[in-house]
Amino acid sequence: MHDLTDATRAWLAEDLIDVVIDQNARLIGEQVVIRLLGSIAASTPTLSLKNIEPRIIFRENIPLV
């Protein structure tokens, strides 16, 4: 499955699925806005970009809420 939601968290706990690939949606949104602003205002200094690293979540390492 993709993205850790309440449903995928429950399915992992119930052993209905094996793995969830999760990404930081807030960071993805921030990076999109930064890239858009950078393309609009090309004369401004380059804004810093962060790497967006996916997390692999199994039943054994479900993050606490």
N, C-alpha and C positions, 0 to 999 in steps of 0.2 A: 504494500500500500504506500501511498504518498501522503505526507504531512501527518503529524501527530495531532489528532483531534480527540475529543471525548470518545467518539465511536471507535477509532483505531486503537486508542489506549485500552478500552474495554475488550476489544477483540484480541489484542495481544495478551492481556491478562487471562482471558478465557481460552487461550491457545487455539483460537480460530484462524489466526494468521501468524506467520513466522517472523516477519520483519516490516518495519516502517522506515522509509527514507524521509527525513524531516529537514526542512530548511528554515532559516530565520526570515519569516515573511516581512517583518518590520524592516530588517536590514536590506532586503531586496527592494522594498519600496523606497527607502532612503537613497539607495544607489541609483535607482531609476531617475529620481528627481535630480540628483547631483549631475548625472550624465546629461539630462535634458537642459538644465541650467548652463552646463558647460558648453553645450552645442549652440545655445542661443547667444550667450555672451562670450564669444570666442576670444575677445580681447582681455578677459579677466584671467587672473592666475589659475593654474590648474588646481581643481579641488581634489582632495585626497580621496582615494577609493579604497574600500576594504574588501578583502577576499570573503566570499560567501561559501562557507564550507558546510556541506550536508552532514547530518548526523545519521548514523545507522542505529536503529533502536530495536532491540530484541526484548522478549519477555523478561529476561534477567536484568536488563538495565533501563527499565522504564523510569523516566525522570519523575520525581515527586512533583505534585502540583504546587 
